[in-house]
Amino acid sequence: MRFSNLNKQFLKVVNLAAFGVFFINIMCLGQSEDKIQFKNKKDLVFGGQFKDLILPMPIINGLETEDIWGNKNVVPRDKDNGIEDNEWCYWGGNPILGNDGKYHIAICRWPENKGHHGWFNSEVAHCVSDNPIGPYKITSTIVEKGHNPEVIKMPDGSFVLHVLNSKVFKAENMEGPWEPVGKLKLDVRGFKLNDKFGSNLTSEFRPDGSIIMMKKDGDITISRAGMLGPYKMMSINNYTRSTGYPEDPVIWRSRHQYHAIYNHAQDRKSGYMRSINGIHWKNEAGLPYDASTTFYTDGTKNTWYKFERPKVLQDSLGRASHLSLAIMDVAKSADKGDDNHSSKNMIMPLVLEKLITILNEEPITQKTKKITLKIKAENGFNPQKDLDIKSLRFGSDQLVNYGGGCKATSTKKEGEDLIITFKGQNGINHRDFDFKLIGQTKNRDLIYGYALLPGRSIKEEALIVLPIRINDVNGKKVLESGVENGGLSKSKNFKAEIREYSRTGLRILKTIDFASLASYESKKISVTLDDSDPVNCEYEIVILGDRNYDELWKKLDETNNSVEFIGNWQKREKEDTSCFLNNEMVSKTIGDAVEFTFTGTRAKVYGKLGRKVGAYKVGSYDVYIDGEFIEKVRCGWRPMSQSPIYQTGVLHAGKHILKLVKSKSEYMGEVTIDAFAYETVPTK
C-alpha cells in the first residue's frame, strides 16, 4: 500500500452512461490479445440494453390534462394505462393472466391524503382488465394490510400471493377469496446472519418444480418443499454493487435462462442480469429502464422522477411481453398528501424475443468458422420476408451489444422458418452460456433473441461452496465447509481449491478432488489448519473449472502495493471479523482518493455501507476507470461490512486503474475501503 499527500488533481473526463458503459475490447477465451483485435466501442448500439425493448405505449382513451395529479413533466398522459386515480397512491404489483383469460394485478394502495409514507398502512387490492395495458378496474380489497405484493401461478392453476414480512396467501382465482396459509421460512445456512426474508421478494419455478426466491438484496434461495419452504440460501452478492441501495428485483424464466431486473433506490438507476441456472448470474451492460422510456405512440413523452417495483408480464413461453413499474412524479419525501403528487402503476409493451436456435452440434469456440442459426416463424413474424439480413449481428452479448459479432453470409428456407449462416468473430468468452442476435426488420423494427450454446442446458449442474467455519477440534483449528450441486443434473468430477489470504498475499492450502455430485447432493470439507493463523487470515474455497470461473477472481487487502491512498485516509483496525484481515481505511475528507492498479478484465472494491443515524453519516464516491468518469455511488442505507461497493463492467484484458474519489453528497459522511479483487485472464 502506497501513500501520498498529493494535491487533488482534476482529470479531464468524459461522462459516460451510468452502469459502466466504457471502451470495450473483448479478450476471448483461449486467445491472446494480440491475436484478437475487436473494434473499440464506447456506446451500446440500439438493442444492446434492455430499455431498448420498451415500445411506445398505445393510447387507450386519449391523453388527459384535466382533473389529473402530477407536475408538468407527466401531463398530458393516459390515465387508463395501468391503474391510477386521485384518491389512492398505487405501488407495485405484477400483471398476470388469470384463469378467466383476463389480466389481473394484486396492487398495493393507500389513501393519497396520507402522502407517500402512508404505505406503512397499505392494503392489497385486486384489479382486472381485458387488456394487459389497461384500463384496470379495482374490484375489492383482498389483503387488508400488506405491501410489495407479488403473485405466482401454481402448477395446479391456483395462485399464491406473498407480501411484506413473508406472509403468504392462496386463492383459486385472482379475484379471491385469498386465505392466509403461513409465512415463508428461510435457512441461511451460514451465508448471512439474518434468517428472515423481509420484503421485496420475487419468485419463479424451476423446471423440476422447485422454487427460486430472490431476496431484496439479490440473494438466491431455493425451496424443494413448496411455496412456504424452507428456502435454502444458494448465492449472495449477485448485484454489481451494494451501493445505491439495490432492491426490488423481479425474476422470470424464459426458454433456456432466467432474467432479473433490479432497482437502485438511492441512485434512481436500474440493472439487468441473466443466468442459466438461477444461482450464478451475469450482469449485462446498460439500463432496463429510465426517464427516457415512458412515451406514447403519438410521440408524447412523460418524464417521471421515480421508478421502482419492476415486474413483467410473460407470454406462454415465459418471454417478457410487458414491463410494469411503480412510478412517481416527485421524490417520495415531496409527496406530503393532499397535494398534486401521487404514484401509479404503469405498463409498457416490450419487443418480444425471437425464437432462435443454434444448429451447430459441436461446441463453439473462438476458432469456429461458421455458425448456423434457425429463426422460427411466429404469428405476425415471417423471417423469410421481414428480416433485414444485412443488419443482423450474432455472437457474445459483450460484442453484439456494442455493434460487433458475426455477420450473415447466406440464408436458406425451411418451411416457414429461416436458416442463416453467420461468419466472423463471435467473441465467445467464459461468461457466455448463449449468444445474442440483434438486428432489424425491413420496416426498421428492432429484433433480438438469445440462442443457447451447444452443450449447455438450463438443467445443467450448478456447483456452489457453502460458508466456511473455523472450529476447534481436539485442540486444533479446523476449516469446515462443503460443496453442493444446486443444479438439476449430475455434475462432472471436479476440484476445489482452498485459499488462504494474509498480509503477505495468497497461499493455496489444498486442492481437493471430488467425484460427481447428483442434483442437490453435497459433500463436506474438513481441513486441519496446522501451520496457519486463522485469527489473522481469511479463507476462501473456489471450485476449479466450474463454468462460472470464480477461480479467475483474486482478492487483495487494501494494504497491498497495488493500492495507493491519496489524501487524509486513516487506518482503522478491528479485532473481530467484520473487516477483511481485520483492518480498513477510512476517510472523512472530500477529495481523498484511492487507486487500484490491476491487470485483468474486471475489478471490484469492498467497503462498508452504513445508514444515517444521529451523528453518524455515510458518504459517496466518484468512480473513474482509466481516467474516465463512470458514475457516483452512494455508500448508504444498509449497514454491513465487506460489501462489494463497486464492480466494473467487462474491460479489455490488460492493465487498468480503478479510482474512487470521496465526493460531495447530501450526508457528507465517512467512506471506507476494505479490500479489492480483480478477474484475471483465462488461460484455458
PEGI-V765652 format. One record per pair of residues at least 12 apart in sequence whose ideal C-beta (glycine too) atoms are under 7 Angstrom apart, sorted by the first residue. I is the first residue (numbers start at 1). J is the second residue. Records with the same first field share a line. If there is no record, write none. Layout:
I=J ; J
This chain:
1=558 ; 559 ; 560 ; 561 ; 563 ; 565
2=561 ; 564
3=565
4=564 ; 566
6=566
8=591
11=624 ; 627
13=624 ; 627 ; 628 ; 629
14=628 ; 629
15=629
16=42 ; 628 ; 630
18=269 ; 631
19=269 ; 271 ; 285 ; 286 ; 287
20=285 ; 630 ; 648 ; 649
21=42 ; 43 ; 44 ; 285 ; 286
22=42 ; 625 ; 628 ; 630 ; 649
23=40 ; 42
24=40 ; 41 ; 398 ; 402 ; 650 ; 652
25=38 ; 40 ; 652
26=38 ; 398 ; 399 ; 427 ; 429
27=601 ; 652 ; 653 ; 681
28=366 ; 427 ; 428 ; 429
29=366 ; 428 ; 429 ; 430 ; 682
30=365 ; 366 ; 682 ; 684
31=366
33=653 ; 654
36=366
38=399 ; 404 ; 425 ; 427
39=404
41=402 ; 403
44=285 ; 286 ; 401 ; 402
45=401 ; 402 ; 403 ; 438
46=446
47=438 ; 446 ; 448
48=286 ; 401 ; 402 ; 438
49=285 ; 286 ; 287
50=272 ; 286 ; 288
51=286 ; 287 ; 288 ; 289 ; 290 ; 293
52=446
53=350 ; 351
54=289 ; 293 ; 323 ; 348 ; 350
55=348 ; 349 ; 350 ; 351
56=295 ; 296 ; 297
57=78 ; 81 ; 133 ; 295 ; 296 ; 297 ; 348
58=133 ; 297
59=78 ; 296 ; 297 ; 298
60=78 ; 80 ; 81 ; 133 ; 134 ; 135
61=80
63=76 ; 77 ; 78 ; 296 ; 300
64=76 ; 77 ; 79
69=86 ; 340 ; 341 ; 342
70=329 ; 340
71=329 ; 330
73=302 ; 303 ; 329
74=302 ; 303 ; 304 ; 329
76=300
77=302
78=296
80=134 ; 135
81=133 ; 134 ; 346 ; 347
82=134 ; 136 ; 344 ; 345 ; 346 ; 347
83=105 ; 107 ; 127 ; 134 ; 136 ; 344 ; 345
84=344
86=112
87=111 ; 112
88=109 ; 110 ; 111 ; 112
89=109 ; 110 ; 112 ; 116 ; 118 ; 342 ; 343
90=107 ; 108 ; 109 ; 343 ; 344 ; 345
91=108 ; 119 ; 309 ; 326 ; 343
92=108 ; 148 ; 149 ; 309 ; 326
93=105 ; 106 ; 107 ; 108 ; 149 ; 311 ; 345
94=150 ; 151 ; 311 ; 324
95=132 ; 311 ; 313 ; 322 ; 324 ; 347
96=151 ; 153 ; 174
98=173 ; 174
99=157 ; 173
102=128 ; 129 ; 130
103=128 ; 129 ; 131 ; 132
104=126 ; 128 ; 174
105=127 ; 136 ; 345
106=124 ; 126 ; 142 ; 149 ; 151 ; 161
107=124 ; 125 ; 127 ; 345
108=122 ; 124 ; 147 ; 148 ; 149
109=122 ; 123 ; 125
110=122 ; 123
112=337 ; 342
113=337 ; 338
114=337
115=335 ; 336 ; 337
116=332 ; 335 ; 343
118=337
119=147
121=145
122=146 ; 147
123=141 ; 143 ; 144 ; 145 ; 146
124=142 ; 143 ; 146 ; 149 ; 163
125=138 ; 140 ; 141 ; 142
126=139 ; 140 ; 142 ; 174 ; 175 ; 176
127=139
128=175
132=313 ; 322 ; 347
133=347
134=347
139=175
140=176
142=176 ; 178
143=163 ; 169 ; 178
146=163 ; 164 ; 167
147=163 ; 164 ; 199
148=163 ; 164 ; 199 ; 200
149=161 ; 163
150=162 ; 201 ; 202 ; 203
152=203
155=209
158=170 ; 171 ; 172
159=171 ; 174
160=227
161=178
162=184 ; 201
164=199
166=183 ; 184 ; 197
167=180 ; 183
168=181 ; 182 ; 183 ; 184 ; 227 ; 228
169=181
182=228
184=197 ; 228 ; 229 ; 231
185=228 ; 229 ; 230 ; 231
186=221 ; 229 ; 230 ; 231
187=230 ; 231 ; 232 ; 233
188=233
189=232 ; 233 ; 466 ; 467
190=467 ; 469
191=233 ; 236 ; 467
192=236
197=215
198=215 ; 216
199=216
200=216 ; 247 ; 248
201=213 ; 215 ; 216
202=214 ; 249 ; 250 ; 251
204=251 ; 252 ; 253 ; 258
206=278 ; 488
207=458 ; 459 ; 488
208=488
210=222 ; 223 ; 224
211=223 ; 227
212=251 ; 278
213=231
214=249 ; 251 ; 260
216=247
218=238 ; 239 ; 246 ; 249 ; 262
219=233 ; 235 ; 236
220=234 ; 235 ; 238 ; 278 ; 279
221=233 ; 234
222=234 ; 486
234=279 ; 464 ; 486
235=279 ; 280 ; 464
237=644
238=273 ; 281
239=262 ; 271
240=271 ; 283 ; 647
241=633 ; 644 ; 645 ; 646 ; 647
242=609 ; 643 ; 644 ; 645
243=609 ; 633 ; 634 ; 635 ; 645 ; 646
244=264 ; 266 ; 267 ; 269 ; 633 ; 634
245=264 ; 265 ; 266 ; 637 ; 638
246=262 ; 264 ; 271
247=262 ; 263 ; 265
248=262 ; 263 ; 308 ; 309 ; 310
249=261 ; 262
250=310 ; 311 ; 312
252=312 ; 314 ; 318 ; 320
253=318
254=317 ; 318 ; 319 ; 320 ; 353
255=317 ; 318
256=276 ; 434 ; 452 ; 458
257=274 ; 275 ; 276 ; 434 ; 450 ; 458
258=274 ; 275 ; 278
259=274
260=273 ; 281
261=288 ; 310
263=307 ; 308 ; 310
265=308
266=634 ; 636 ; 637
267=634
268=306
269=287
270=287 ; 288 ; 289
271=283
272=284 ; 286 ; 288
276=433 ; 456 ; 458
277=460 ; 462 ; 487
279=462 ; 464 ; 486
280=462 ; 548
282=431
284=397
285=401 ; 649
288=310
289=307 ; 310 ; 323 ; 325
291=303 ; 304
293=348
294=346
304=327 ; 328 ; 329
305=328 ; 329 ; 330 ; 331
306=327 ; 328 ; 331 ; 332
307=325 ; 327
308=326
309=325 ; 326
310=323 ; 325
311=324
312=324
319=352 ; 353
320=350
321=349 ; 350 ; 352
322=347 ; 348 ; 349 ; 350
323=348 ; 350
324=345 ; 347
325=346
326=343 ; 345
327=343 ; 344 ; 346
328=343
329=341
351=446 ; 448
353=448 ; 449 ; 450
354=375 ; 437 ; 447 ; 448 ; 449
355=376 ; 378 ; 449
356=373 ; 374 ; 375 ; 437 ; 449 ; 451
357=374 ; 451
358=371 ; 373 ; 435 ; 451 ; 452 ; 453 ; 454
359=372 ; 373 ; 374
360=372 ; 454
361=454
362=454
363=454 ; 455
364=426 ; 428 ; 453 ; 454
365=428
366=428
368=426
369=423
370=421 ; 422 ; 423
371=394 ; 406 ; 422 ; 426
372=419 ; 421
373=394 ; 420 ; 422 ; 451
374=417 ; 419
375=417 ; 418 ; 420
376=417
377=416 ; 417
382=416
383=417 ; 418
384=413 ; 418
386=441 ; 442
387=439 ; 441
388=439 ; 440 ; 441 ; 442
389=408 ; 411
391=439 ; 440
392=408 ; 437 ; 439
393=405 ; 407 ; 438 ; 439
394=406 ; 422 ; 435 ; 437
395=426 ; 427 ; 435
396=426 ; 427 ; 428 ; 429 ; 432 ; 435
397=436
398=427 ; 429 ; 650
399=427
400=436 ; 438
404=425 ; 427
405=424 ; 426 ; 427
406=422 ; 423 ; 424 ; 425 ; 426
407=422 ; 423 ; 424
408=420 ; 422
409=421 ; 422 ; 423
430=549 ; 682
432=453
433=453 ; 456
434=450 ; 451 ; 452 ; 453
435=451 ; 453
436=448 ; 450
437=449 ; 451
459=488 ; 489
460=487 ; 489
461=485 ; 487 ; 489 ; 490 ; 491
462=485 ; 486 ; 487
463=483 ; 485 ; 491 ; 494 ; 543 ; 546
464=484 ; 486
465=481 ; 483 ; 541 ; 543
466=481 ; 482 ; 483 ; 484
467=481
468=481 ; 539 ; 541
470=534
476=528
477=529 ; 534
478=526 ; 527 ; 528 ; 529
479=498 ; 527 ; 529 ; 539
480=525 ; 526
481=525 ; 541
482=522 ; 523 ; 524 ; 525
483=496 ; 514 ; 522 ; 523 ; 525 ; 543
484=522
485=517 ; 518 ; 519 ; 520 ; 521
487=519
488=519
489=519
490=516 ; 518 ; 519
491=516 ; 517
492=516
493=514 ; 515 ; 516
494=514 ; 543 ; 544 ; 545 ; 546
495=511 ; 512 ; 513 ; 514 ; 544 ; 545
496=512 ; 514 ; 541 ; 542 ; 543 ; 544
497=511 ; 542 ; 544 ; 551
498=510 ; 527 ; 539 ; 541
499=539 ; 540 ; 542
500=532 ; 537 ; 539
501=537 ; 538 ; 540 ; 555 ; 581
502=536 ; 537
503=557 ; 559 ; 581
506=554
509=527
510=527
512=525
525=541
536=581 ; 582
538=580 ; 581
549=682
552=679 ; 680 ; 682
553=677 ; 679
554=677 ; 678 ; 680
555=675 ; 677
556=675 ; 676 ; 677
557=580 ; 581 ; 675
558=584 ; 585 ; 673 ; 674 ; 675 ; 676
562=596 ; 597 ; 598
563=594 ; 596 ; 676
564=594 ; 595
565=585 ; 594
566=592 ; 593
567=587 ; 589 ; 591 ; 592 ; 593
568=587 ; 589 ; 592
569=585 ; 586 ; 587 ; 592
570=586
571=583 ; 585
572=584 ; 586
578=641
579=641 ; 642 ; 674
580=606 ; 642 ; 674 ; 675
584=608 ; 672 ; 673 ; 674
585=672 ; 673
586=670 ; 672
587=662 ; 670 ; 671
588=670
589=662
590=662 ; 663 ; 664
591=661 ; 662
592=662
593=659 ; 660 ; 661
594=660 ; 673
595=657 ; 659
596=658 ; 676
597=655 ; 657
598=656 ; 678
599=654 ; 655
600=678 ; 679 ; 680 ; 681
601=650 ; 651 ; 653 ; 679 ; 681
602=647 ; 648 ; 650 ; 651 ; 678 ; 679
603=648 ; 656 ; 658 ; 676 ; 677 ; 678
604=644 ; 646 ; 647 ; 677
605=645 ; 646 ; 658 ; 660 ; 673 ; 676
606=642 ; 643 ; 644 ; 645 ; 674 ; 675
607=635 ; 643 ; 645 ; 671 ; 672 ; 673 ; 674
608=641 ; 643 ; 672 ; 674
609=635 ; 636 ; 637 ; 638 ; 639 ; 640 ; 643 ; 645
610=636 ; 639
611=636 ; 637 ; 638 ; 639
612=636 ; 667
617=667 ; 668 ; 669
618=635 ; 636 ; 667 ; 669
619=635 ; 662 ; 665 ; 667 ; 668 ; 669 ; 670 ; 671
620=632 ; 633 ; 634 ; 635 ; 663 ; 665
621=633 ; 635 ; 660 ; 661 ; 662 ; 663 ; 671
622=661 ; 663
623=646 ; 660
624=659
625=648 ; 656 ; 658
626=656 ; 657
632=663
633=645 ; 646
634=665
635=671
636=667
641=674
642=674
653=681
